Structures are given as C-alpha cells and as structure tokens.
Amino acid sequence: MLPQLRHVKRTVRSAATLIAVTAVVTSCFGATPITKAQQNAPQMSFRHAVSLGVSAPLRELAKLPRTYHYGLELEGEREQIQPNFHPGRVLGPGIDPVEQTSPGPPTSITPGLSIEGISNAGRIYPSDVNAAVGDTQVVEWVNVSLAVYNKTTGALEAGPLDGNLLWQNVGGPCFNENVGDPIAQWDKVHHRWLLVQNFIDEGHHEAPPFYACVAISTSSDATGTYYLYQFLMEQGFFPDYQKWGIWSTGYFQTQWDYNGEYVCGYNSAKLIVGDPSAEQICFQTSSRDFTLLPADVDSATPPPANQDEFFIGSYDVDDTMNHLYLYSMHVDFANPSQSTFTGSGLANPITVPPYTPLCPNPVGPTCVPEDDGAWLVSLGDRLMYRFSYWNDGPGAHIGPTAGRAPSQHWYVNHVTTASGGQGGVRWYEFRAPIRTATLSDVTLFQSGTFAPDSNFRWVASMAQDKMGDIAIGYSLASQTVYTSIGVTGRTPTDPLGQMEAETVITPGTGSQEGYMRWGDYSSMAIDADGCTFWYAQDYYTVPNSFTWQTKLVSFKFSGCR
C-alpha cells in the first residue's frame, strides 16, 4: 500500500490591517456533474467558479507584515518526507543507449542577470521553486512566498509576500490556507499573469472540499490587481502536485491522487476579463495514469487552429521501461458534453530509448548523495515540469541542420540512472507537422541522457528558443560537490542527442541536512524576445536543514538574435 501524503502546514489568517479595495462580487454556482460514456474518459464534470473578486494591488499587499506562519517553535514546518510516489522498482545501473558520457563542446551561452531570489523565510521545504517572465517583470513563487522582479535590472519590485494574501478580499478557503505547490505563468497572447495554488484544508485532516485558487492579473503589471476565482474540485480527490499549461483553447491543470489524474481545462477567455461565469471542465483518469504534465506554449506563434491540448506522463508499469504516454483534451465550453479526454489507462504509448529510473520508490540512501554524507530524494518516478511547446511557424529561423523543417515541438525530461550509477538528465524532443495534430502525429525526434561525469543531475527543466537552441537547467550534487545549479544546452548544429559542456551558474557552498525532500520542481522559461532563457532553482550557501536559497538566472545562446 502506498503511504499517504500529508502536507504539514499552517493556516494563514488575515493581517491586522486590511486594505480597502474594489467591492467583491460573489457569485455562487452549484457544481453540475455530467457523466458521459466516452472513450478513455470514464468521468467528466463541469463547474462554474464558486466565487469571484478583485484583489488589492499586489504592491500594496506586499507592504503588509509577513506572518511567518510556519511555527518556528517546531523548528520549521515541512511536507512529509514521502511525497505521492508511484510504485516503482529499485534498480541498479543499466545500459542507456543514448547516454552522453563526455562534456561536449564548449557551451555557446552568454550569461545575463543573476538574481538572488526568495529564501526560506517561512522555514519550509521543499521549495517548489518556479518563475515566469512577462513583458517587463519576472514573477517567482516558491511554496508559500511570492515576489516580483524587474527583468532588466533584477530589482525587487514587490514582495516577498504570502501567496494566499491575493485572495484576501474574497476570503474563504483560498485565503484561509497557504499550502504551496504553486505555479506562476505568463500568458504571452493576452499579456496576463496566471498565479495558482490548490486549497487543502489542513485543519480538517485534508478532508474535502478542495479548491483550485486562480488569480489572473487585470493588466500586464504583476504588481497590480488580480481577478480572483475559486473552483470546487472533485469530492474525494486529493489534488496534489498540480501543474498548469497555457494553451490556445484554455488554461489546463493536472493534479494527481492515488486514484489517478484529475485533468481540468479552464475558460481563459472569461478568466482574463473577470467573468463570474468562467467554466472548468475536468476528467478523472485511470488509476494507472500518473503525474501528467500539460503542454505549455512558449512560442510567439500559437498552436494550429483547433489544436487540442496534449499531455505527457506515466512511466512504464512493466519491465520494458521504454515508453512514455501521451494524452489529449478537447474542451467545448459552449457544449461541455462534447468535451473529450483521450489516453486514459495508458492507451497511447510513445516508444523512447530504454531507461532505468533513479530510485523511484522507496525513498532511501540509494538516491542523490550530498557532500556532507546526507542524501536527497530524486523524484525518479515522474516527468519534470514543464512540457514546453514551440511552434516554428512559417517564417521560422530553422538553422542549417538537415531535416530541421518547420515543426511543432514538445520538450520534457526526467532523471534516470546512468551507467556509473549516478543520476543523469534524460531529455526528449517530440515533433509533429505544423497542422492540427492528433496524438498519432507526434513522434520522437531526438533524446539523450546528460551524464558527462560522476555527479548527479536531477530536478531539471527545459525549453527552446526561436533559433531551435535547447536549454536545460538542473540541480547538481555528489559526495564531493555541494548542491549547485547547472545548465547545459545545444544548438541545431550539434549532433542529435548531444548537449554542450555544462555551465555551473550557481556553485553551492552548503547542503541540506536532516531532510531528504528536494525540489519538487524547477522551471525554465523563455522570454518574449524568443532568445532569453530564465531558470529558477534552489541551492544552499551553508549546511543547514532550512536555509535554502533560490536563484533566478538569465542567459541566451550567442547565435540567437
């Protein structure tokens, strides 16, 4: 039997001084479940938001005193060591047919800003660090703290503040709890920020109801006001490890429970204008489906017209370990009964080179070693955020490489066991022609496992720029190397499956003592200029149990103009 996840966290109550803002419009709609026998979609539900409001300006909320609500007298609060793990086999080193065991040519990236991000003032872990980049700003959200930075100078514009303060004017569940697993996103088409976290009632033993807490900026300014929504989630489903993707047909969310995935599409056209009738369409998948990631658009060119959202996830459950699984969701907010979810129950495998997961389960001292003799969790049972998407478009800068025709691209990675027993970053590029695609149109173009030495690399994230260059950021550690932040990448002229030499962008000078949970994710984002990558990751400056730091770094490939 799988262990039950418990988030040991505290409730954030209202600040002593509230800020007067625009009136809250509350609109309560009852959940209207719709059950329809659909292929690979055993259960579907349709709901409106249960409440809507407008926040105070984030720049004003950031002036309120921090609550530091994670009891210092308890020497810090944390999520339990064991996250929601998929049942897996503990395996030793294997033969990886796409392993890269040498560093590659010198890296062609040019460094930009290095911003010292949010630190662990709330004394919790893991950090769940992620960030998004907009027109002029970068927003970072780490577990329970949120901050806004100027993307040109790196100056702090607002924060850090408790993330749940955004829902102060609405009140209710999304304000009463600040439970982490946050995601910050930037909608490049509408120039709006999407800030989200789920509500889990810690005070009542994680009993339902659960809510998705959704905030959409009313302008391109991340320090301004936000439309606030609370969506009721499926009863009896524990919404853990949520991930979000921006797509042309809506905003899409995944979360995992022992009963499978709960996958939702949201009517973004209504969300961005503060429409209280904004809808949510969700599907409950098979218990065999695990930690799906929604595709997330990075390119200025949107997906082809009427392109359904794609998802990827679910390691193999047999001994072959050479498949990932694809899914798709069609949403019809005007006629919800016509919405479909395809792929439930591992129905659409895509073959990849064989891999050996790095200690996926149980958590133990066979995972990631640290310099001081401690060990960290690898999260080797799941794909890592994000499932980034790029559409080359008809005028693409496709480079000189043969076969580099304009395409749709999807990127994702996970940690795998390299030939020396160390953790390597296994990465994939999938492609499809530029047309409205089905799952069968998606093929694996290239893959590799970056393991150029005996160090461990894990909790990675990857993306593409407009020239077809690919960047990967990750954590880096070993028994002789403090946990650091590294990046690598490749240009279209590099050999397929090969990355260039590693750049350690933030050397660690400390390690995490006494607690094995690390991550649970990081994020690689691409600027609207199509060239500048932004990577958010955590590290330590001194050996300690609680004092993780985060870093936001920007860089670009020298040939990207």
C-alpha positions as a printed Julia matrix, in Angstrom:
561×3 Matrix{Float64}:
   0.0    0.0     0.0
   1.26   3.42   -0.85
   1.94   5.81    2.02
  -0.45   8.73    2.3
   0.94  12.17    1.68
   0.42  14.74    4.35
   1.33  18.39    3.95
   2.13  19.59    7.45
   1.39  23.28    7.07
  -0.29  26.05    8.98
  -3.2   28.34    8.27
  -2.56  31.95    7.32
  -5.08  34.23    8.96
  -5.88  37.76    7.89
  -3.37  40.53    8.53
  -4.18  43.06   11.22
  -4.62  45.8     8.67
  -6.82  45.14    5.66
  -6.68  47.3     2.57
  -9.88  48.8     1.18
 -10.31  47.9    -2.46
 -12.99  47.4    -5.02
 -16.06  45.55   -3.89
 -16.07  41.82   -4.12
 -18.59  40.27   -6.42
 -19.52  36.84   -5.19
 -21.33  34.5    -7.48
 -22.12  31.04   -6.22
 -22.85  28.32   -8.73
 -23.63  24.78   -7.73
 -21.46  22.04   -9.2
 -23.24  20.25  -12.02
 -21.62  16.88  -12.63
 -22.12  15.5   -16.11
 -21.45  11.83  -16.67
 -20.98  10.6   -20.22
 -19.64   7.34  -21.53
 -16.66   8.5   -23.57
 -13.71   6.57  -24.85
 -10.86   6.69  -22.34
 -12.74   9.23  -20.21
 -14.75   7.45  -17.51
 -15.81  10.55  -15.59
 -16.3   14.21  -16.51
 -17.52  17.21  -14.52
 -18.49  20.77  -15.45
 -18.45  23.65  -12.97
 -18.51  27.41  -12.76
 -16.38  29.38  -10.31
 -17.88  29.46   -6.82
 -16.65  32.98   -6.15
 -15.11  35.95   -7.9
 -13.43  39.07   -6.59
 -10.75  41.62   -7.33
  -7.61  41.73   -5.23
  -5.86  44.67   -3.72
  -2.81  45.71   -5.77
  -0.09  43.17   -5.12
   2.35  46.04   -4.49
   0.15  47.11   -1.54
  -0.3   43.59   -0.21
   3.47  43.25   -0.22
   3.69  46.09    2.34
   1.8   44.08    4.95
   3.99  42.4     7.58
   4.87  38.79    6.87
   3.15  36.31    9.15
   5.96  33.73    9.18
   3.23  31.27    9.9
   5.34  28.09    9.84
   5.9   27.6    13.55
   9.46  28.41   14.43
   8.96  26.74   17.76
   8.61  23.46   15.88
  11.97  24.07   14.18
  10.25  24.54   10.88
   7.36  23.05    9.02
   7.63  20.72    6.1
   5.85  18.38    3.82
   6.28  14.78    4.89
   9.44  13.12    3.57
   7.42  10.78    1.39
   5.58  12.61   -1.4
   2.99  10.93   -3.56
   5.19   8.28   -5.16
   4.32   5.96   -7.97
   5.0    2.29   -7.19
   8.29   1.51   -8.86
  11.2   -0.88   -8.88
  14.54  -0.08   -7.29
  17.1   -0.82   -9.97
  20.84  -0.57  -10.29
  22.86   0.91  -13.15
  21.7   -0.09  -16.58
  22.67   0.3   -20.21
  21.41   3.59  -21.58
  21.61   3.66  -25.38
  21.51   7.48  -25.51
  23.78   8.29  -22.58
  26.22  11.17  -23.1
  29.34  10.39  -21.08
  31.56  13.28  -22.25
  31.06  17.01  -21.67
  30.59  18.03  -25.31
  32.0   21.18  -26.97
  32.31  24.46  -25.03
  28.96  25.97  -24.25
  27.74  28.74  -26.54
  25.56  30.53  -23.99
  26.05  34.11  -22.83
  25.11  34.84  -19.19
  22.72  37.64  -18.25
  21.26  38.53  -14.85
  21.73  36.52  -11.68
  19.05  37.47   -9.14
  19.09  36.26   -5.56
  15.5   35.07   -5.27
  13.26  34.2    -2.34
  14.9   32.46    0.61
  13.31  30.15    3.1
  11.96  32.78    5.48
   8.91  30.61    6.12
  11.15  27.7     7.15
   9.56  25.05    4.98
  10.62  22.65    2.27
  10.68  21.6    -0.45
  10.83  24.96   -2.2
   8.61  24.13   -5.23
  10.51  26.96   -6.93
   9.18  28.23  -10.26
   9.08  31.51  -12.14
   7.57  33.12  -15.24
   8.77  36.07  -17.33
   6.49  38.77  -18.76
   6.87  41.99  -20.72
   8.94  43.8   -18.09
   8.89  41.59  -14.99
   9.73  38.17  -13.59
   7.41  36.57  -11.02
   8.79  33.92   -8.68
   6.62  31.74   -6.45
   8.26  29.35   -4.0
   5.87  27.21   -2.0
   4.19  29.94    0.11
   6.06  33.12   -0.91
   5.63  35.3    -3.98
   7.86  38.09   -5.38
   8.12  40.31   -8.47
  11.41  41.45  -10.04
  12.33  43.87  -12.82
  13.58  41.68  -15.68
  16.01  44.35  -16.96
  17.72  45.35  -13.72
  16.85  42.46  -11.4
  15.49  44.92   -8.81
  12.81  43.66   -6.44
   9.51  45.42   -7.28
   7.23  43.72   -4.75
   7.43  41.03   -2.09
   8.14  38.54   -0.89
   4.6   38.15    0.41
   2.41  35.24    1.44
   0.83  33.93   -1.75
  -2.62  33.44   -0.27
  -2.89  37.19    0.5
  -4.03  37.65   -3.09
  -7.39  36.13   -2.05
  -7.76  38.42    0.97
 -10.76  40.28   -0.48
 -12.58  37.05   -1.35
 -11.84  35.31    1.93
 -12.81  31.69    2.3
 -10.64  28.67    1.59
  -8.12  30.24   -0.78
  -7.29  32.93    1.77
  -7.5   30.76    4.88
  -4.78  28.32    3.81
  -1.41  28.82    2.12
  -0.49  25.27    1.21
   2.11  25.54   -1.52
   2.5   23.57   -4.77
   2.14  26.94   -6.57
   2.55  27.77  -10.25
   3.29  31.18  -11.8
   2.58  31.51  -15.54
   2.62  34.26  -18.17
   0.04  34.32  -20.97
   2.03  35.7   -23.92
  -1.04  36.25  -26.09
  -3.13  38.22  -23.61
  -0.23  39.68  -21.57
  -1.65  38.46  -18.28
  -0.22  36.68  -15.24
  -1.75  33.4   -14.06
  -0.98  32.63  -10.39
  -2.46  29.46   -8.95
  -2.37  27.11   -6.0
  -4.75  24.48   -4.66
  -6.61  24.61   -1.36
  -6.25  21.68    1.03
  -7.82  22.06    4.48
  -5.02  21.05    6.83
  -7.15  21.8     9.87
  -9.62  19.07    8.99
  -7.23  16.28    8.11
  -7.18  17.13    4.43
 -10.87  16.38    4.06
 -12.86  17.76    1.12
 -13.97  20.15   -0.21
 -10.83  21.07   -2.15
 -10.48  24.15   -4.35
  -8.35  25.48   -7.18
  -7.34  29.05   -6.34
  -6.87  31.0    -9.57
  -5.66  34.62   -9.87
  -5.46  36.43  -13.24
  -3.83  39.85  -13.44
  -6.04  42.66  -14.71
  -3.1   44.1   -16.69
   0.44  43.18  -17.7
   1.71  44.61  -14.39
   2.34  41.81  -11.91
   2.24  44.29   -9.02
  -1.31  45.39   -9.85
  -4.73  43.88   -9.16
  -5.98  40.38   -9.97
  -9.29  38.74  -10.79
  -9.8   36.06   -8.15
 -11.56  32.74   -8.66
 -12.22  29.69   -6.51
 -13.18  26.47   -8.3
 -14.53  23.46   -6.44
 -12.6   20.27   -7.2
 -13.93  16.72   -7.35
 -15.07  15.43   -3.98
 -12.89  12.7    -2.52
  -9.97  13.54   -4.81
  -6.82  14.82   -3.1
  -5.41  17.46   -5.51
  -1.65  17.05   -5.16
   1.31  18.1    -7.3
  -0.66  20.4    -9.6
   0.85  21.68  -12.85
  -0.53  24.22  -15.35
  -0.11  24.92  -19.05
  -1.11  27.91  -21.19
  -2.79  26.79  -24.44
  -4.78  28.42  -27.22
  -8.03  26.68  -26.21
  -7.77  27.46  -22.49
  -5.67  27.08  -19.37
  -5.06  23.45  -18.37
  -4.34  21.92  -14.97
  -3.28  18.46  -13.81
  -3.09  17.02  -10.32
  -2.51  13.52   -9.03
  -4.2   11.32   -6.45
  -3.81   7.63   -5.74
  -6.96   7.18   -7.81
  -5.34   8.66  -10.91
  -5.08  12.07  -12.52
  -7.65  14.86  -12.33
  -7.25  16.92  -15.51
  -9.05  20.24  -15.98
  -9.48  22.86  -18.68
 -10.48  26.44  -17.79
 -12.17  29.03  -19.98
  -9.31  31.52  -20.26
 -11.34  33.91  -22.44
 -13.61  34.55  -19.47
 -10.95  34.37  -16.78
  -8.92  37.24  -18.23
 -11.89  39.64  -18.24
 -13.21  38.79  -14.77
 -16.33  36.98  -15.97
 -18.01  35.26  -12.98
 -19.43  32.54  -15.25
 -15.95  31.2   -16.12
 -16.11  27.43  -16.52
 -13.99  24.47  -15.56
 -14.23  21.09  -17.37
 -12.48  18.17  -15.67
 -11.88  14.48  -16.26
 -10.92  11.8   -13.77
  -8.49   9.39  -15.43
  -7.49   5.81  -14.73
  -5.5    4.94  -11.62
  -2.69   3.85  -13.96
  -2.14   7.42  -15.16
   0.44   9.31  -13.16
   1.67  12.92  -12.81
   0.68  14.2   -16.22
   2.13  17.47  -17.5
   0.09  19.81  -19.73
   1.74  21.3   -22.8
   2.72  24.94  -22.23
   3.17  27.35  -25.16
   6.5   29.21  -25.36
   6.48  30.35  -28.99
   5.02  33.6   -30.29
   3.26  31.51  -32.92
   0.26  29.75  -31.33
  -0.65  26.12  -31.97
  -2.57  25.41  -35.19
  -6.25  26.31  -35.21
  -8.42  23.96  -33.14
  -5.4   22.09  -31.83
  -6.39  20.15  -28.7
  -4.2   20.33  -25.62
  -1.68  17.49  -25.26
  -0.31  15.99  -22.04
   2.52  13.59  -21.25
   3.28  11.41  -18.24
   3.13   7.96  -16.71
   6.31   5.94  -16.62
   6.06   2.36  -17.79
   4.42  -0.01  -15.36
   6.05  -3.12  -16.85
   9.68  -4.19  -17.13
  10.4   -2.71  -20.54
  10.84   0.88  -19.31
  10.88   2.33  -22.81
   7.57   4.16  -23.05
   6.04   7.45  -22.06
   2.33   8.12  -22.57
   0.51  10.84  -24.46
  -2.96  12.24  -23.8
  -5.17  14.91  -25.31
  -8.1   17.0   -24.14
 -10.73  18.71  -26.26
 -12.77  21.34  -24.42
 -16.08  22.75  -25.6
 -17.24  25.34  -23.07
 -20.38  26.13  -25.09
 -21.4   22.47  -25.14
 -19.5   20.72  -22.33
 -20.89  17.29  -23.15
 -18.86  17.39  -26.37
 -15.58  17.68  -24.44
 -13.34  14.62  -24.51
 -10.21  13.28  -22.87
  -8.17  10.69  -24.77
  -5.48   8.38  -23.45
  -6.72   7.33  -20.03
  -5.37   3.98  -18.9
  -2.05   4.29  -20.76
  -3.86   3.95  -24.09
  -1.34   5.97  -26.16
   2.26   4.88  -25.52
   5.14   6.51  -27.33
   8.33   4.49  -27.56
  11.54   6.04  -26.23
  15.03   4.61  -25.64
  15.13   2.29  -22.58
  15.78   3.97  -19.25
  16.35   2.96  -15.64
  14.58   5.25  -13.14
  16.79   6.61  -10.37
  15.48   5.14   -7.09
  11.82   5.92   -7.84
  10.46   4.22   -4.71
  11.04   3.83   -1.85
  12.95   6.89   -0.71
  16.25   5.77    0.71
  20.03   6.15    0.74
  20.3    4.93   -2.85
  19.27   8.35   -4.17
  21.28  11.57   -4.53
  24.35  11.93   -2.26
  25.47  15.24   -0.81
  28.9   16.49    0.17
  28.26  16.08    3.91
  27.09  12.47    3.64
  23.37  13.27    3.54
  21.02  12.02    0.81
  18.29  13.63   -1.23
  15.17  12.37   -2.97
  15.46  12.02   -6.75
  11.77  12.13   -7.71
  12.79   9.47  -10.18
   9.24   8.24  -10.65
   7.91  11.19  -12.69
   8.48  13.61  -15.52
   9.7   17.07  -14.59
   7.89  20.39  -15.16
   7.49  21.72  -17.9
   6.1   20.03  -21.05
   7.18  23.05  -23.09
   5.83  23.67  -26.6
   7.2   25.6   -29.57
   5.62  26.21  -32.97
   8.25  27.25  -35.52
   5.72  28.99  -37.73
   6.14  29.66  -41.46
   8.96  32.21  -41.04
  11.0   30.18  -38.59
  14.74  30.56  -38.04
  15.42  26.88  -38.5
  19.19  26.81  -38.9
  21.33  24.81  -41.3
  20.8   21.3   -39.89
  19.4   18.82  -42.4
  15.88  17.75  -41.54
  15.2   20.86  -39.47
  11.96  21.67  -41.29
   9.45  23.94  -39.52
   7.6   21.81  -36.97
   5.69  21.73  -33.73
   7.99  20.77  -30.84
   7.38  19.43  -27.32
  10.12  19.02  -24.69
  10.23  17.14  -21.39
  12.77  15.43  -19.12
  13.2   13.11  -16.13
  16.09  11.74  -14.09
  17.43   8.31  -14.94
  20.21   6.03  -13.72
  23.39   6.44  -15.75
  25.96   3.72  -16.37
  28.01   4.71  -13.33
  25.0    4.61  -11.01
  24.72   8.41  -10.93
  21.64  10.38  -11.88
  21.52  11.77  -15.4
  19.0   14.07  -17.07
  17.07  12.11  -19.72
  15.55  14.6   -22.15
  13.25  14.32  -25.16
  12.22  16.37  -28.17
   8.95  15.31  -29.82
   7.73  16.74  -33.12
   4.67  16.93  -35.33
   3.97  18.67  -38.65
   2.52  22.18  -38.47
  -1.13  21.27  -38.83
  -3.91  20.37  -36.45
  -2.35  17.22  -34.98
  -3.63  14.09  -33.31
  -1.68  12.02  -30.81
  -0.54   9.67  -33.57
   1.15  12.59  -35.38
   3.62  13.11  -32.51
   6.95  11.32  -32.93
  10.21  11.26  -31.01
  12.81  13.32  -32.91
  15.76  13.07  -30.53
  16.64  12.19  -26.95
  19.67  11.95  -24.74
  20.85  11.35  -21.18
  23.2   14.05  -19.96
  25.64  12.32  -17.57
  29.1   13.6   -18.53
  30.78  12.67  -15.22
  30.07  11.0   -11.87
  27.97  13.87  -10.46
  24.2   13.54  -10.02
  21.87  15.79  -12.04
  18.14  15.92  -11.34
  15.03  18.15  -10.89
  15.59  19.63  -14.35
  13.53  21.83  -16.67
  13.99  22.58  -20.38
  12.81  24.85  -23.2
  13.63  26.03  -26.76
  14.38  29.46  -28.23
  13.37  30.83  -31.65
  16.58  29.57  -33.3
  15.95  25.98  -32.22
  18.51  26.11  -29.4
  17.58  23.98  -26.38
  18.5   24.76  -22.75
  18.27  22.51  -19.68
  18.73  23.63  -16.06
  19.07  21.26  -13.11
  20.4   20.62   -9.61
  23.9   19.17   -9.41
  25.45  17.29   -6.46
  27.71  14.45   -5.37
  29.69  13.28   -2.37
  32.36  15.82   -3.32
  30.2   18.64   -4.74
  27.79  20.8    -2.75
  24.33  21.04   -4.28
  24.66  23.59   -7.08
  22.77  24.88  -10.12
  23.92  23.86  -13.58
  22.77  24.43  -17.14
  23.6   22.87  -20.47
  22.21  23.2   -23.95
  22.56  22.53  -27.64
  22.2   24.32  -30.96
  20.67  22.81  -34.12
  24.18  22.23  -35.5
  25.2   19.96  -32.6
  24.93  16.18  -33.14
  21.48  14.82  -32.35
  21.09  13.7   -28.75
  24.15  15.62  -27.57
  24.41  18.59  -25.22
  27.26  21.07  -24.99
  29.51  21.43  -21.94
  27.97  22.2   -18.58
  27.98  25.67  -17.05
  27.7   25.82  -13.25
  25.8   29.07  -12.9
  25.5   28.98   -9.1
  28.06  26.93   -7.16
  26.64  25.65   -3.89
  28.55  26.11   -0.64
  26.23  24.14    1.63
  23.94  21.14    1.77
  20.51  20.25    3.13
  20.93  18.39    6.39
  18.46  16.11    8.11
  15.78  16.11    5.44
  15.69  14.24    2.15
  12.94  16.05    0.21
  14.33  18.22   -2.63
  12.58  20.11   -5.38
   9.82  19.22   -6.07
  10.31  21.09   -9.34
  12.15  23.94  -11.03
  11.33  25.94  -14.17
  12.98  27.03  -17.4
  11.07  29.87  -19.09
  11.69  31.73  -22.35
  11.36  35.49  -22.7
   9.04  37.08  -25.28
  12.19  38.15  -27.18
  12.47  34.49  -28.18
  16.12  34.3   -27.1
  16.5   34.87  -23.35
  16.06  31.87  -21.03
  15.18  32.33  -17.36
  15.89  29.49  -14.94
  14.65  29.26  -11.33
  16.21  26.72   -8.94
  17.22  26.37   -5.29
  20.57  25.78   -3.6
  22.32  26.13   -0.22
  25.01  28.56    0.9
  25.68  26.88    4.27
  24.98  23.37    5.59
  21.59  23.57    7.27
  18.16  21.97    7.41
  16.13  25.03    6.44
  18.17  27.75    4.78
  17.68  27.03    1.11
  18.09  29.96   -1.23
  16.72  30.43   -4.73
  18.35  31.89   -7.79
  16.86  33.39  -10.95
  19.35  33.44  -13.82
  19.01  34.59  -17.41
  21.16  33.63  -20.38
  20.95  33.25  -24.15
  22.74  31.39  -26.9
  25.32  33.55  -28.63
  23.77  32.94  -32.04
  20.23  33.99  -31.09
  19.32  37.43  -32.41
